[in-house]
């Protein structure tokens, strides 16, 4: 029996179509808006920056970024939403470091696997943190602050959202005899209020939260946590310059995708985002936000996370906060 050429062609096409469709889909991505789960509230620096980046890359990709702010649960809620999203390239996530480094050591059940459930895309930026105090204390350096705390024992309190930054101040207490008491951190606004009212006159807080008050002369900076000095505070040393050798896990906002997202999609998003982040004009527009742009590769970001996770474990253990 002879089989017609048309039938053979149809059968052949049936077998090649799936591969063709996959290839075409990869070449035309994205074909609809991309949802971005943002692990901070609307109006925060992370939210502002991803919206600014989105304005640029929507022109490159031809599709808008739709921002979805998800907060709560020590950042576990947005991270879980990211981990459970379909890995089709139409959900990406902007997360701080805590859910992918610290939280597995500090909570019994975070609802996701930080080592397996995400695909790193790039670290967009670090938040520069500043060790500072109310000018009324009269201290202009770490040494003077330590002495002031000794002169007035039991009267000075501090606020520090980052555990490794709190550990630096605890280090001053152990090695220099500083007399400072840590108070619970409720949020950047509360910390700034305590700083300005002198109820909690010492902070290790995001530079963006206190820069206006430093410029006004009501707050004095002692140090920043970066590997290099902030361009906003060129005369303020880093912790490393002050001789601190302990772990410093810096605050950052990184871009992730759910595990299983195609590499071609990761490459497309990475290039679009990094082209914006590494643009000197874009950086100059946002330098006042006290962020340090990174824009590294997915491989570099993954290596950074692995190293940062090891440091986070040491910090948690040193603070005696590991969950049993």
C-alpha positions as CSV (number, residue, x, y, z in Angstrom):
1,X,0.0,0.0,0.0
2,X,1.3,3.4,-1.0
3,X,1.2,6.2,1.5
4,X,0.6,9.7,0.1
5,X,3.3,12.4,0.3
6,X,0.8,14.6,2.1
7,X,0.3,12.1,4.9
8,X,4.0,11.6,5.3
9,X,4.5,15.3,5.5
10,X,1.8,15.7,8.1
11,X,3.2,12.9,10.3
12,X,6.7,14.3,10.0
13,X,5.4,17.8,11.0
14,X,3.6,16.3,14.0
15,X,7.0,15.1,15.3
16,X,8.9,18.3,14.7
17,X,6.3,20.8,15.8
18,X,7.0,20.6,19.6
19,X,10.7,21.4,19.2
20,X,9.8,24.2,16.8
21,X,7.3,25.7,19.2
22,X,9.8,25.6,22.1
23,X,12.4,27.3,19.9
24,X,10.0,30.0,18.7
25,X,8.7,30.6,22.2
26,X,12.3,31.1,23.5
27,X,13.0,33.5,20.6
28,X,9.8,35.6,21.2
29,X,10.0,35.9,25.0
30,X,8.4,37.8,26.5
31,X,5.0,37.7,24.9
32,X,3.1,39.2,27.8
33,X,3.8,41.3,31.0
34,X,6.2,40.0,33.5
35,X,5.2,39.9,37.2
36,X,7.7,40.9,39.7
37,X,7.2,39.8,43.3
38,X,8.9,42.5,45.4
39,X,9.7,41.6,49.0
40,X,9.4,45.1,50.4
41,X,6.5,47.5,50.7
42,X,5.5,50.2,48.2
43,X,7.6,53.3,48.4
44,X,10.7,51.5,49.8
45,X,14.0,51.8,48.1
46,X,13.8,48.3,46.5
47,X,10.3,49.1,45.2
48,X,11.4,52.5,43.8
49,X,14.4,51.0,42.1
50,X,12.7,48.1,40.4
51,X,10.0,50.4,39.1
52,X,12.7,52.7,37.7
53,X,14.5,49.8,36.1
54,X,11.2,48.5,34.8
55,X,10.6,51.8,32.9
56,X,13.8,51.2,31.0
57,X,13.6,47.5,30.3
58,X,10.0,47.6,29.2
59,X,11.3,49.4,26.1
60,X,14.0,46.7,25.6
61,X,11.7,43.7,26.2
62,X,8.6,45.2,24.7
63,X,6.6,44.2,27.8
64,X,6.0,46.0,31.1
65,X,7.0,44.8,34.6
66,X,3.9,44.4,36.8
67,X,5.0,45.0,40.4
68,X,3.4,42.9,43.2
69,X,4.5,44.0,46.7
70,X,4.4,41.0,49.1
71,X,5.6,41.7,52.7
72,X,5.7,39.9,56.0
73,X,7.0,36.8,57.8
74,X,10.6,38.1,57.9
75,X,10.6,38.1,54.1
76,X,9.5,34.4,54.1
77,X,6.1,35.3,52.5
78,X,7.4,36.8,49.3
79,X,10.2,34.2,49.1
80,X,7.6,31.4,49.3
81,X,5.5,33.1,46.7
82,X,8.5,33.2,44.4
83,X,9.4,29.6,45.1
84,X,5.9,28.4,44.2
85,X,5.5,30.4,41.0
86,X,5.4,28.8,37.6
87,X,9.0,28.7,36.2
88,X,7.9,30.0,32.8
89,X,9.7,33.3,32.9
90,X,6.6,35.4,33.7
91,X,7.3,35.6,37.4
92,X,10.6,37.0,38.8
93,X,11.3,38.2,42.3
94,X,13.2,41.0,44.0
95,X,14.3,39.7,47.4
96,X,16.6,40.9,50.2
97,X,19.3,38.5,51.5
98,X,17.5,37.3,54.6
99,X,15.2,34.6,53.1
100,X,18.0,33.0,51.1
101,X,20.7,33.2,53.7
102,X,19.7,33.8,57.3
103,X,16.2,32.5,57.7
104,X,16.8,28.8,57.4
105,X,18.9,29.1,60.6
106,X,16.5,31.2,62.5
107,X,13.1,29.6,61.7
108,X,11.9,26.0,62.0
109,X,9.9,26.0,58.9
110,X,10.2,28.8,56.3
111,X,8.1,27.0,53.7
112,X,10.7,26.8,50.9
113,X,14.2,25.5,50.2
114,X,16.5,28.6,49.8
115,X,19.2,26.4,48.3
116,X,17.0,24.7,45.6
117,X,13.9,26.8,44.9
118,X,15.5,29.8,43.3
119,X,17.6,30.7,40.3
120,X,19.8,33.8,40.9
121,X,19.7,36.4,38.2
122,X,21.7,39.3,39.5
123,X,22.4,41.2,42.7
124,X,21.0,44.6,41.7
125,X,22.5,46.7,44.6
126,X,23.7,46.8,48.2
127,X,22.1,49.1,50.7
128,X,24.9,51.0,52.4
129,X,24.4,50.9,56.1
130,X,25.8,53.6,58.4
131,X,26.9,53.5,62.1
132,X,25.7,56.9,63.4
133,X,24.5,58.8,66.4
134,X,22.6,61.9,67.5
135,X,25.0,64.8,67.5
136,X,23.9,65.7,71.0
137,X,26.1,62.9,72.3
138,X,29.2,64.9,71.3
139,X,30.9,61.9,69.8
140,X,32.6,62.3,66.5
141,X,34.2,58.8,66.2
142,X,33.7,55.3,67.3
143,X,36.4,55.8,70.0
144,X,34.6,58.8,71.4
145,X,31.3,57.0,71.3
146,X,32.8,54.1,73.3
147,X,34.2,56.5,75.9
148,X,30.9,58.4,76.1
149,X,29.1,55.2,76.8
150,X,31.5,54.3,79.6
151,X,31.1,57.8,81.1
152,X,27.4,57.3,81.3
153,X,26.8,53.6,81.9
154,X,23.4,52.2,81.3
155,X,22.0,55.2,79.5
156,X,22.7,54.6,75.8
157,X,20.7,52.3,73.6
158,X,21.1,51.4,69.9
159,X,19.1,50.0,67.1
160,X,20.4,47.8,64.3
161,X,18.2,45.8,61.9
162,X,21.0,43.7,60.5
163,X,22.2,40.9,62.7
164,X,25.8,41.2,61.6
165,X,25.7,45.0,62.2
166,X,24.4,44.4,65.7
167,X,27.2,41.9,66.2
168,X,29.7,44.7,65.4
169,X,28.4,46.8,68.2
170,X,28.4,43.7,70.5
171,X,32.0,43.3,69.5
172,X,32.7,46.9,70.7
173,X,31.1,45.9,74.0
174,X,33.3,42.9,74.4
175,X,36.6,44.3,73.2
176,X,36.3,48.0,74.1
177,X,34.0,47.9,77.1
178,X,31.3,50.0,75.4
179,X,28.1,50.3,77.4
180,X,25.3,50.1,74.8
181,X,22.0,48.3,75.0
182,X,20.2,46.9,71.9
183,X,16.5,47.7,71.6
184,X,14.1,45.8,69.2
185,X,14.0,47.0,65.7
186,X,10.5,47.8,64.5
187,X,11.2,49.5,61.2
188,X,13.3,52.3,59.7
189,X,10.8,55.0,60.5
190,X,10.8,54.0,64.2
191,X,14.6,53.8,64.3
192,X,15.0,57.2,62.9
193,X,12.4,58.6,65.3
194,X,14.3,57.1,68.2
195,X,17.6,58.5,66.8
196,X,16.3,62.0,66.5
197,X,14.4,62.1,69.8
198,X,17.5,60.7,71.6
199,X,15.5,57.8,73.1
200,X,17.7,55.4,71.0
201,X,20.5,57.8,70.0
202,X,22.8,55.2,68.3
203,X,21.9,53.3,65.1
204,X,23.4,51.1,62.5
205,X,20.9,51.8,59.8
206,X,20.5,52.3,56.1
207,X,22.3,55.4,55.0
208,X,19.4,56.4,52.9
209,X,17.3,56.7,56.1
210,X,19.7,59.1,57.8
211,X,21.5,61.0,55.1
212,X,19.3,64.0,55.2
213,X,19.9,64.3,58.9
214,X,23.7,63.9,58.5
215,X,23.5,66.8,55.9
216,X,21.5,68.8,58.4
217,X,24.1,68.3,61.1
218,X,21.8,66.5,63.6
219,X,23.3,63.1,63.1
220,X,27.0,62.1,63.0
221,X,28.3,59.2,61.0
222,X,31.1,57.0,62.3
223,X,31.4,54.2,59.7
224,X,29.8,52.5,56.8
225,X,29.6,48.8,56.0
226,X,30.8,48.8,52.4
227,X,34.1,47.5,51.0
228,X,34.7,51.1,50.0
229,X,33.6,54.4,51.2
230,X,30.3,55.8,50.2
231,X,30.4,58.6,47.6
232,X,27.9,60.4,49.9
233,X,30.3,60.2,52.8
234,X,33.8,60.3,51.4
235,X,35.3,61.2,54.8
236,X,33.6,58.4,56.7
237,X,35.7,55.1,57.0
238,X,34.5,51.6,56.4
239,X,34.4,49.0,59.2
240,X,37.3,47.3,57.6
241,X,39.3,50.5,57.7
242,X,38.6,50.6,61.4
243,X,40.1,47.2,61.8
244,X,37.0,45.1,62.2
245,X,37.6,41.5,61.0
246,X,34.2,40.0,61.9
247,X,31.6,38.8,59.4
248,X,29.7,41.6,57.7
249,X,26.7,40.4,55.7
250,X,25.5,43.3,53.8
251,X,21.9,44.3,53.0
252,X,21.1,43.9,49.3
253,X,18.2,43.4,46.8
254,X,18.7,40.6,44.4
255,X,16.7,39.4,41.4
256,X,15.6,35.7,41.4
257,X,13.5,33.4,39.3
258,X,11.7,30.2,40.4
259,X,13.9,27.1,40.0
260,X,13.3,25.5,36.6
261,X,13.1,28.8,34.7
262,X,14.7,28.3,31.3
263,X,18.3,29.5,31.1
264,X,17.4,31.4,27.9
265,X,14.9,33.5,29.9
266,X,17.4,34.1,32.7
267,X,19.9,35.4,30.1
268,X,17.3,37.7,28.5
269,X,16.2,39.2,31.8
270,X,19.8,39.5,33.1
271,X,21.0,41.4,30.1
272,X,18.0,43.8,30.1
273,X,18.4,44.6,33.8
274,X,22.2,44.8,33.9
275,X,22.3,47.1,30.9
276,X,20.3,49.6,32.9
277,X,22.0,49.0,36.3
278,X,25.5,49.5,34.8
279,X,24.5,52.7,32.9
280,X,26.5,55.5,34.5
281,X,23.6,58.0,33.9
282,X,21.1,55.7,35.7
283,X,23.5,55.3,38.6
284,X,24.0,59.0,38.9
285,X,20.3,59.6,39.0
286,X,20.0,57.3,42.0
287,X,23.2,57.8,44.0
288,X,21.2,59.9,46.5
289,X,19.4,56.7,47.5
290,X,22.7,55.4,49.1
291,X,22.8,52.2,47.1
292,X,25.8,50.5,45.6
293,X,25.0,49.0,42.3
294,X,26.4,45.6,41.5
295,X,24.8,44.0,38.4
296,X,26.8,40.7,38.5
297,X,26.3,37.5,36.5
298,X,24.0,34.7,37.7
299,X,27.1,32.6,38.4
300,X,28.8,35.4,40.4
301,X,25.6,36.0,42.3
302,X,25.1,32.3,43.1
303,X,28.7,32.2,44.4
304,X,28.2,35.3,46.5
305,X,25.0,33.8,48.1
306,X,26.8,30.6,49.0
307,X,29.6,32.5,50.7
308,X,27.1,34.9,52.4
309,X,25.1,32.0,53.7
310,X,28.2,30.6,55.4
311,X,28.8,34.0,57.0
312,X,25.2,34.2,58.0
313,X,25.4,30.9,59.8
314,X,28.4,32.1,61.8
315,X,26.7,35.3,62.7
316,X,23.5,33.5,63.9
317,X,25.6,31.0,66.0
318,X,27.6,33.9,67.5
319,X,24.4,35.7,68.4
320,X,23.0,32.5,69.9
321,X,19.9,32.7,67.7
322,X,20.0,29.4,65.8
323,X,16.6,27.7,66.0
324,X,16.7,24.3,67.8
